[in-house]
Amino acid sequence: MTNERLFEHVRPWIEKQLGFKWRAALRGNSVDVQAGAGQPDAPLIGFKVDSAVAVAAPEEWLPWLRPVVAGLHPDQLFSDLGAYELSRVTLPHGYAVWGPVPNYVADRSSWKPVADRRPRPLTRQQFEAVDWKVFWHCERNAPLASFGIYEGDRLVALTTVGDRGESVWEIGVDVAPEHKGRRLGSAVVSAAGNWIHDNGGIIHATVAFWNVPSSRNMRALGMEFVFSALHGKKGPFRVPPQPLGTPLPGVAIQDLYPRWAMNQAIQPKPE
């Protein structure tokens, strides 16, 4: 079950995104679909807490969305299947549904940072020199704070703090590919989380379930999974990669399907 204390921290932010109240009685397999706040970059947005679901979308979409939502169990709606089915409604309007996106939250009671002196706040000059093709999960536009680890003069790990509103401050993190597996991510995330606490914010991060290494790191730092989100975003329909990481070091992983049986319609991401 969801940690109610952590959920209450982010409830005002969720309600602002939806444009209506998350009803206290919304429990069990309850679903609420309404005309919402209409975010310009994400006119459809949905949240799932345990088995309770709330979806906001433009009013003119609702006659087509409601049957889709009603025809799926909450677990189906917040899955690849749900993203596909909802996108049948949104794609004619130029939007594709992405998700589900797991959202993690921590406060002073749950936060367990690692003690590491390597992360340092980036200077303006250092921030302007960041290679955003490498550190693409981080906040590029005026983050509240940024912390990095340098080896020599090379940035090998970066985390940023983005203001999402209602005191929800999101951590974005990337580690240079050739430096993964060295706990660099945990170090910079700890620095960012400590900064958020010291400045009165709510620690928040998104980590996909298929990103096993990052999910493990967030959980080890005391971040708890609180809710999932779906977003209708402008642009093409995108799909997630295969799962990252291994159950145990050195364990062989095999595709269940042969290559010919995989989705041949998936195109490479443009450079």
C-alpha positions in Angstrom: 0.0 0.0 0.0 1.1 3.6 -0.7 2.7 5.5 2.1 -0.1 8.0 3.0 2.3 10.4 4.6 4.3 10.7 1.4 1.2 10.9 -0.8 -0.1 13.9 1.3 3.2 15.7 0.5 2.5 15.5 -3.2 -1.3 15.6 -3.2 -1.5 19.4 -3.9 0.8 19.0 -6.8 -1.2 16.1 -8.3 -4.4 18.1 -7.9 -2.9 21.1 -9.6 -1.8 19.0 -12.6 -5.3 17.4 -12.8 -7.2 20.7 -12.3 -9.6 19.0 -9.8 -9.5 17.5 -6.3 -8.2 13.9 -5.7 -11.4 12.7 -3.9 -10.7 11.3 -0.4 -13.3 8.6 -1.1 -11.5 7.5 -4.2 -10.3 4.1 -3.1 -10.5 0.6 -4.4 -10.9 0.3 -8.1 -12.4 3.8 -8.4 -11.8 5.8 -11.6 -12.4 9.5 -12.1 -12.2 11.0 -15.6 -12.8 14.8 -15.9 -12.0 17.8 -18.0 -8.7 19.0 -16.6 -6.4 21.9 -16.2 -5.2 21.6 -19.8 -1.4 21.7 -19.5 -0.1 23.0 -22.9 2.6 20.4 -23.1 0.5 17.5 -21.7 -3.3 18.0 -22.3 -3.9 14.5 -21.0 -2.5 13.4 -17.7 -3.4 10.5 -15.4 -2.4 9.4 -11.9 -2.7 6.0 -10.2 -2.4 5.6 -6.5 -2.8 1.9 -5.5 -5.9 1.0 -7.5 -7.4 4.5 -7.6 -7.2 6.4 -10.9 -7.8 10.0 -11.9 -7.5 11.2 -15.5 -7.8 14.7 -16.8 -8.1 15.7 -20.5 -9.7 18.3 -22.7 -13.4 18.2 -22.5 -13.8 17.4 -26.2 -11.8 14.2 -25.8 -13.9 12.8 -23.0 -16.6 11.1 -25.1 -13.9 8.9 -26.7 -11.6 8.6 -23.6 -14.2 7.5 -21.1 -15.1 4.2 -22.9 -11.3 3.3 -23.2 -10.7 4.0 -19.5 -13.9 2.2 -18.4 -12.9 -0.9 -20.5 -9.5 -1.4 -18.8 -8.6 -2.5 -15.3 -6.4 0.2 -13.6 -3.4 -2.1 -13.9 -4.1 -2.4 -17.6 -4.7 1.3 -18.1 -1.3 2.1 -16.5 0.7 -0.3 -18.7 2.0 -0.5 -22.2 -1.5 -1.6 -23.3 -3.1 1.5 -21.7 -0.7 3.8 -23.4 -1.5 2.2 -26.8 -5.2 2.3 -26.3 -5.3 5.9 -25.0 -3.1 7.0 -27.9 -5.8 5.8 -30.3 -7.7 8.8 -29.0 -4.9 11.3 -28.6 -2.8 10.6 -31.8 -5.3 12.2 -34.2 -4.8 15.4 -32.1 -1.0 15.2 -32.4 -0.3 13.7 -28.9 1.0 10.3 -27.9 0.6 8.9 -24.4 3.8 8.1 -22.5 4.0 5.9 -19.4 3.3 4.6 -17.0 5.9 6.7 -15.2 6.7 5.6 -11.6 7.1 8.5 -9.2 9.2 8.3 -6.1 9.0 10.6 -3.0 11.1 11.0 0.2 10.9 13.2 3.2 13.1 13.5 6.3 11.7 10.4 7.8 12.5 8.1 4.9 15.5 9.8 3.3 18.8 7.7 3.6 21.6 9.5 1.8 25.1 8.1 1.4 28.0 10.1 2.8 30.2 11.0 -0.1 32.3 14.1 -0.4 32.9 13.9 -4.2 29.8 15.8 -5.4 30.2 19.5 -5.8 27.8 22.3 -6.9 28.5 23.2 -10.5 29.7 26.7 -11.3 27.9 28.6 -14.1 30.8 28.0 -16.4 30.8 24.3 -15.6 27.0 24.1 -16.1 27.2 25.8 -19.5 29.8 23.3 -20.6 27.6 20.2 -19.8 27.2 17.8 -22.7 23.4 17.3 -22.8 23.6 14.4 -25.1 25.2 12.5 -22.2 23.3 14.0 -19.3 19.9 14.1 -21.0 17.8 13.2 -18.0 18.9 16.3 -16.1 17.2 19.7 -16.0 18.8 22.0 -18.6 16.7 25.1 -18.2 17.4 27.0 -15.0 17.6 24.2 -12.4 17.4 25.2 -8.7 20.6 23.4 -8.1 23.1 21.1 -9.7 25.8 18.8 -8.4 28.5 16.9 -10.2 31.5 14.6 -9.8 34.5 15.4 -11.9 37.5 13.1 -12.6 40.2 15.4 -13.7 38.4 18.0 -15.8 35.7 15.6 -17.1 32.2 15.5 -15.7 31.3 11.9 -15.0 28.0 12.2 -13.0 25.5 15.0 -12.7 22.2 15.6 -10.9 19.9 18.6 -11.1 16.9 19.9 -9.1 13.9 21.0 -11.1 11.0 23.0 -9.6 7.8 21.2 -10.5 5.6 23.5 -8.4 3.9 23.1 -5.0 7.3 22.6 -3.3 7.8 19.4 -5.4 11.5 19.4 -6.5 12.5 16.7 -9.0 15.9 15.1 -9.1 17.3 14.3 -12.5 20.4 12.2 -12.7 22.8 10.8 -15.3 26.2 9.0 -15.2 28.5 8.9 -18.1 28.0 5.4 -19.8 31.6 4.2 -19.2 31.4 5.1 -15.5 28.2 3.3 -14.5 28.3 0.8 -11.6 30.5 2.8 -9.4 27.9 4.4 -7.1 28.4 7.8 -8.7 24.6 8.1 -9.2 23.9 7.5 -5.5 26.5 10.1 -4.5 25.1 12.9 -6.6 21.4 12.1 -5.9 22.3 12.2 -2.2 23.8 15.6 -2.6 20.7 16.8 -4.4 18.3 15.3 -1.9 20.1 16.8 1.0 20.0 20.2 -0.7 16.2 19.8 -1.2 15.7 19.0 2.5 17.8 21.9 3.6 15.8 24.3 1.5 12.3 23.0 2.5 11.3 21.1 -0.7 9.9 17.7 -1.3 12.2 15.1 -2.8 10.8 13.7 -6.0 12.1 11.6 -8.8 10.8 9.5 -11.7 12.4 6.1 -12.5 10.9 3.6 -14.9 10.3 0.1 -13.7 12.4 -1.3 -16.5 15.4 0.8 -15.3 16.3 -1.7 -12.6 19.7 -0.2 -11.5 18.3 3.2 -11.0 15.2 1.9 -9.2 17.4 0.0 -6.8 19.5 3.1 -6.1 16.4 5.2 -5.4 15.0 2.6 -3.0 18.3 2.2 -1.3 18.3 6.0 -0.6 14.9 5.8 1.1 12.8 7.0 -1.8 9.4 5.2 -1.9 7.1 4.5 -4.9 4.0 6.6 -4.4 2.1 6.9 -7.7 2.3 6.3 -11.4 1.6 8.8 -14.1 0.5 8.9 -17.8 1.2 11.9 -20.0 -0.1 12.8 -23.4 2.8 14.6 -25.1 3.2 16.3 -28.5 5.1 14.2 -31.0 5.5 10.6 -32.2 4.4 7.5 -30.2 7.5 6.3 -28.3 8.1 2.9 -26.6 10.5 2.1 -23.7 13.6 0.0 -24.2 14.2 -3.5 -22.9 14.8 -3.8 -19.1 18.2 -2.5 -18.0 20.5 -4.3 -15.6 20.6 -7.9 -14.3 19.0 -9.7 -11.4 22.5 -10.7 -10.1 26.0 -9.8 -11.4 27.2 -12.0 -14.2 23.7 -13.6 -14.8 23.0 -14.3 -18.5 19.8 -12.7 -19.8 18.1 -14.0 -22.9 15.3 -12.6 -25.1 12.1 -14.7 -24.8 11.1 -13.9 -28.4 13.2 -14.5 -31.5 14.2 -11.3 -33.3 11.8 -11.9 -36.1 8.9 -12.0 -33.6 9.7 -8.6 -32.1 8.0 -5.4 -33.1 9.4 -4.6 -36.5 7.5 -1.3 -36.6 9.8 0.3 -34.0 12.2 2.8 -35.5 15.5 3.9 -34.0 15.5 7.2 -32.1 16.7 10.0 -34.3 20.1 11.4 -33.4 
